């Protein structure tokens, strides 16, 4: 079943007929009275066979609330929400892809498909949605928000994740137009003048992105994080300013390896020093840093990968990582090496053992976003085809009595939080000419309720060329966990509304002052500006700043 057929099928089974609406009312009443969701659904079969889906149940709930048939019930909505894990980290992520565009990289492991931006395949989930909407940024964001809303998720705090090739290699007028149209979708503005891509002759500045940012500060879908992906050799002070102009707060980079020989024979096109300099400059400018690491590259062995992984925590120290085991694909140059017998993918046992060994070594200040690319197995010529690798690894670690202490594994997610019993912890480490403070609130069972990243630049810190950062301590991230709640809403026992963010800011300010800093700067996402302004920060050109 192709994408269009699947969507038609999904639409059919979730269309609300009068019978389905009546059944949904009965099901919702039973759930409200304490019945298990799936049991209640199974108790009311449809005349044509089968049962209501949770998506149909959420749609019925929304329709009945709008009609006044039932009163809004956030506890009920939380119980029937589909895939609650999507928003259990405190924000709702919306992923969009840029159009196909030439990439400066010549990596032999990277797949090439003329329909997609470099390194992406058309049957990956996010890529399928982008292709369906012809890579239009407005349509991608608008439809994803609508879909998430229909699944019962709050969508007022959006982390926008822009993927596709190397962002920095795209024309800047296209970049600005793309981001502006994403904000138009979050702002619910669809101005016809901005619907078409800029022409080659259009000057940068044609699109008033500053105005879109201002509108989003109080919009119904506020941007609380803007993420792009690029290469280490594209990062420089001019690029830093441009990213802040767009509103970017987090940068993903493909480090891939920390061995120059491995990078060279895989035709990566940059060396380890480029990654070191890029991460140091991004840190000095307050960005959150995500590094991609690839085991099983040409020339690597499971043992050399174990040693290579250790180098991640020597000066680079990313805030988040994505582990992407190299997968052999027929439309990548590496396929020719395999045909000649010069490359062999790791066996499943070797790969799993490698990941089980390295995962417990990840520092508590880092979050592991992925341990496998979401590439359908039919694309893989030889080697791992499991997209459930994370779950497999967790199970083996449990059997071995080891555990991962990364942020994702310790998030409180939907658990109740007793703010009075939380312990304050300050983990200090050095990275990129900065003293980093990972200040966090920990529950009695070692759950992570919230944290703040405070960076104190030291001698040798790269020059950003941004005056408002001179001599300032930097807040790079504030994050409070738990199910994403609507702005201004409250929920008993929810970490997001226990005042933890304010308490973390106070602790960061105190730490900065004790270390001799007189100014504090925060790399605020557009939709979080008012939060910081309400806490004493003032607007700068690229950052919000506060005199300590």
DRENMARKOL-748181 format. One line per 8 residues: number of its first residue (from 1); for each residue x, y, z of C-alpha. Coordinates in pm, whole numbers. Each point is the difference from the previous one (the first is absolute). Layout:
% DRENMARKOL-748181
NUM	X,Y,Z  ...
END
This chain:
% DRENMARKOL-748181
1	0,0,0  160,329,-113  -22,332,183  -315,127,-175  -180,-332,52  96,-6,367  -132,354,48  -329,-87,-172
9	-34,-308,222  81,204,313  -254,267,-98  -268,-262,-61  34,-179,333  8,332,189  -294,171,-174  -260,75,265
17	-341,-132,-108  -301,57,229  36,-359,128  369,49,82  -76,328,175  -267,-166,214  231,-290,84  280,243,85
25	-229,175,247  -63,-329,182  370,-90,-5  101,339,140  -257,-32,279  145,-339,99  357,130,-6  -99,300,210
33	-148,-241,254  333,-183,24  -15,-267,-267  320,-95,-186  15,179,-336  59,-308,-216  -257,-204,195  -261,272,-51
41	76,12,-374  -29,-379,-31  -337,7,181  -156,196,-287  65,-168,-337  -102,172,-323  -286,-138,-211  234,-50,-295
49	250,-180,221  302,121,189  16,270,264  44,373,36  364,112,-15  150,230,262  38,264,-273  -375,-20,-69
57	-65,19,374  209,318,30  -178,148,-302  -338,-83,154  106,157,329  103,322,-178  -320,9,-204  -221,-54,307
65	184,268,198  -45,249,-286  -371,-88,-19  -45,37,376  -102,-365,37  270,-58,263  211,234,209  377,20,-60
73	181,-259,210  381,11,-22  40,-313,212  -224,-190,-239  185,137,-304  331,-106,153  -128,-357,36  -119,-33,-360
81	293,186,-160  182,-203,-266  374,-55,38  43,213,316  378,-57,-16  13,260,-279  -57,281,251  123,-152,327
89	328,191,-25  -186,327,53  -24,128,-357  -161,-108,-327  248,-60,-281  -96,82,-358  244,-127,-264  23,149,-350
97	234,-65,-293  155,243,-245  -19,-62,-374  268,-205,-182  311,213,-43  366,-70,-76  205,-91,308  368,94,30
105	73,-340,155  112,-304,-200  -33,-259,281  9,-355,-134  -255,-126,256  -265,259,-86  -298,-112,-216  -92,206,-304
113	-357,27,-130  -88,274,-248  -340,41,166  147,80,342  254,225,170  336,-169,47  10,-301,238  -379,-44,19
121	-217,-270,-157  -358,55,-117  -149,-278,215  129,132,333  -303,123,202  89,371,16  126,-4,-358  -327,-150,-124
129	-196,287,154  236,255,-156  -24,-161,-342  -379,-8,22  0,378,56  269,59,-266  235,130,273  -219,306,56
137	91,125,349  -339,151,78  -191,-312,-99  237,-229,190  -33,196,325  -371,75,-37  -96,-360,-70  228,-146,266
145	-146,230,266  -349,-95,-112  84,-371,15  152,28,347  -303,197,119  -229,-271,-137  203,-256,198  -67,194,318
153	339,165,46  46,358,117  162,205,-276  60,336,163  372,-71,66  166,-106,-324  360,-105,-52  56,40,-374
161	251,-249,-139  120,87,-353  174,-290,-174  141,-57,-346  354,-6,-130  227,280,121  -207,301,107  288,245,-35
169	51,-90,-367  -351,116,-100  -39,352,-137  -68,242,283  -310,148,-160  -144,-354,-15  97,-60,364  -171,320,113
177	-310,-72,-209  -16,-357,133  21,104,365  -243,289,-55  -258,-238,-150  42,-239,292  -74,290,235  -297,102,-216
185	-145,-346,58  58,23,376  -146,353,-6  -299,-116,-210  86,252,-273  -3,-107,-363  84,316,-194  -15,-68,-374
193	299,225,-72  229,-235,191  -125,-331,-135  250,-30,-284  370,-58,43  228,302,-50  159,28,-342  373,11,-53
201	-30,379,-44  -177,62,330  216,164,263  28,-133,354  -244,195,214  -295,-25,-239  -187,-191,268  -58,173,330
209	105,-275,233  32,240,297  -370,78,-27  -84,-371,-9  211,-49,312  -180,280,182  -341,-145,-84  111,-342,122
217	90,134,346  -372,-9,85  -129,-244,-265  -204,-312,72  288,-220,-123  315,151,150  342,-105,-117  204,-117,299
225	293,-134,-201  127,23,-357  242,-269,-118  201,-27,-323  261,-253,-113  327,89,-169  367,-97,-29  280,104,239
233	194,169,-281  -293,236,-65  8,160,346  167,343,37  -87,332,172  -198,125,-301  -204,-320,-9  -63,32,374
241	-156,345,-45  -209,-121,-292  -135,-295,198  -100,234,283  -167,231,-253  -216,-297,-103  -75,-88,363  204,-322,15
249	76,-126,352  136,-351,-63  245,-129,-261  45,-360,-109  331,-92,-161  129,-319,-148  326,-72,182  -27,-367,-109
257	347,-92,132  287,143,203  268,-171,-205  143,204,-288  93,-312,-197  -356,-135,23  -140,338,-106  239,14,-295
265	-65,-345,-146  -376,52,39  37,330,-194  -159,203,278  172,319,-116  102,142,340  230,-102,283  -42,-45,374
273	141,345,69  -286,154,-202  -249,-172,229  192,117,308  6,362,-116  -366,-5,-107  -125,-139,332  211,252,195
281	-136,292,-205  -360,-119,29  45,-38,376  148,351,26  -312,128,-178  -234,-188,235  -138,-255,-246  -108,-345,107
289	222,-252,-178  -105,-334,-149  269,-222,-152  -61,-298,-226  231,-298,46  23,-297,-240  141,-338,98  91,-254,-270
297	144,251,-248  247,-126,-260  326,-81,182  -155,-24,349  -32,-306,224  -222,-56,304  303,55,225  117,315,-180
305	-356,133,26  4,-57,376  316,210,22  -138,261,-239  -317,43,207  207,92,305  137,301,-190  -349,153,-8
313	41,94,366  347,148,-43  -60,371,-68  -292,-50,-243  -256,-92,268  -320,41,-204  -331,71,170  -171,-265,-209
321	115,-276,-234  -147,-207,-277  163,-338,-51  -40,-103,-363  155,-342,-68  116,0,-360  -254,-185,-215  95,-144,-338
329	-233,144,-265  2,-78,-372  -9,368,-101  311,96,197  358,-14,-132  90,-233,287  -200,-270,-179  279,-24,-259
337	257,-58,278  -222,-282,133  -25,-154,-347  382,-5,-19  18,-160,344  162,307,157  -282,67,250  -207,-227,223
345	-285,118,228  21,-113,363  -202,-305,92  -308,68,211  174,-147,308  310,219,-49  -208,315,-45  -228,-69,295
353	292,-86,229  177,321,-102  -303,216,79  -75,-185,324  360,63,110  14,372,-83  -346,116,107  68,-21,377
361	309,221,-48  -201,301,-121  19,293,247  -308,113,188  0,338,-174  -52,-153,-346  -319,-121,-166  -1,-290,-248
369	-259,89,-262  51,-304,-223  196,-324,-19  -110,-90,-355  -116,179,-316  -368,-56,-77  81,-156,-339  -241,-277,-108
377	176,-336,-13  -78,-59,-369  262,268,-84  280,-177,189  218,-231,-212  179,-172,289  24,55,376  -245,129,256
385	-360,48,-111  -160,44,341  -144,345,70  -86,-121,354  367,-10,95  -44,238,295  -251,-233,168  218,-304,-69
393	301,168,158  -196,111,306  -118,-356,57  352,-146,-24  136,268,234  -272,-86,249  96,-368,-21  368,92,54
401	-80,225,294  129,316,-167  -187,324,-65  30,311,-207  -1,327,192  -55,234,-294  -268,265,22  -256,-191,-206
409	29,-307,223  -48,208,317  -277,242,-104  -299,-9,236  -229,-8,-305  -358,-31,127  83,-83,363  -126,219,282
417	263,224,152  16,109,365  194,325,-34  73,8,375  198,-325,-20  216,96,-300  377,14,37  204,272,-171
425	313,-125,-178  275,193,-180  213,-212,-233  308,196,-113  214,-92,-300  234,176,-244  -63,21,-375  103,234,-280
433	174,260,223  -301,21,229  -93,-121,345  -338,-167,-40  -252,-29,282  -278,-253,-48  -228,106,284  -294,-236,50
441	-284,-100,229  7,-373,82  -281,-209,150  53,-250,281  20,-286,-254  255,190,-216  -255,130,-250  80,324,-180
449	-270,263,55  178,295,-162  336,155,-74  183,310,-117  322,18,-202  225,283,118  319,67,-196  280,211,147
457	246,96,-279  368,-13,102  329,114,-150  33,-118,-358  -375,-5,-67  -65,72,-373  -97,352,-100  -362,10,-117
465	7,360,-123  -320,69,194  54,287,250  -288,-95,232  180,-327,81  327,166,103  75,-98,358  -342,-160,48
473	-95,-331,154  -228,-196,-233  -322,-188,62  -13,-249,-285  -310,-195,97  -273,-16,262  -216,-309,-11  -266,-129,238
481	-134,-347,-69  -338,-167,11  -293,-16,-243  -9,318,-204  -267,226,147  -173,297,-156  144,343,76  -160,128,319
489	-155,-334,93  72,-187,320  -3,-362,102  54,-125,351  332,-177,31  120,107,-346  365,103,-10  -70,256,-273
497	-207,217,233  177,-33,333  208,316,-44  310,-206,-73  106,214,-295  9,316,211  190,-176,278  256,-129,-252
505	48,351,-142  61,134,349  258,-270,67  177,72,-332  11,373,76  143,-71,343  267,-230,-146  98,254,-266
513	30,276,258  215,-216,229  233,-56,-297  44,373,-59  -237,54,-294  -203,322,-6  -219,-79,-301  -219,-296,-88
521	-113,-73,-357  -254,-258,-112  -48,-145,-349  -378,23,18  -224,-159,-260  -250,243,-147  -297,-142,189  181,6,335
529	109,366,-9  -282,122,223  85,-263,260  348,152,40  -118,360,-35  -234,-62,293  304,-109,203  211,309,-45
537	170,-56,-335  17,273,-266  3,-26,-378  335,7,-178  67,-32,-370  29,-380,-1  -43,-100,367  -189,96,313
545	235,146,260  -10,79,368  227,197,229  77,-213,305
END
